[in-house]
Amino acid sequence: MTHHAVRGAISLYQGETLTLEQAAAYAGLAPEAFAGHCRRRGITLRDDLGTRGKPAVASD
């Protein structure tokens, strides 16, 4: 895990490009650890349960 990877993953998560699980993997963290990084930064976690199995980015 690098701080750069965590910042990038948080940015992609906030932009709704990645789910929490995908962002955690991008950052090299367990989902629980990534969620902790988000909470410490005041980021509200969204409910990604409805998006599991669907593409992270919708096509035009």
N, C-alpha and C positions, 0 to 999 in steps of 0.2 A: 504494500500500500504506500502510495506517495500522496502528499498533500495536494499535488496537482491533479492526480486521478480522482481524489475525493471531491475537489472543487468542481471538476468537469462533470462528474457523475451527478452532483447536486444540481448543477445547472441544467443538465439534461432531464433530470427528474422534475425540477420545477417547471420546465418547459413542456412537460408531459410527453417528451420523446421516449423516455424509458419508464418502465414500471419500477417500483421499489426493488424488486428482486433483480431486475436487469441492471439497475443503477448500482446496486450492491456488488454484483459480479464485475461490472466495469471498474469499480473502485478496488476490487480485490478484497471485499469484506463480506462477512455474513450479513444477511438482511437485518438482523437485530442490531448489529454494530453500525451499519449504515443509517438505520433509523435513529440511533442515538446521536450520530453526527448531525442529522437534520434537526432533531429536537433542540440540541444545544445552540443551533443557529436560528431558532425560532420558526422553523419551517413546519407548516402543518402537513401531516402525512395524509394522503388521500387513500380512499378505499379502492385498491386495484383489483379486488376480487372479480369484478365484472369484466375485466379486460384480459384475464388469463386465457392463454391459447389464441389470442388475437394479435395481429401485427401491432407493434408499438407505434408505427407511423401509418396513418391512413393515406391512401393514394388519392390523387385528384380525380 
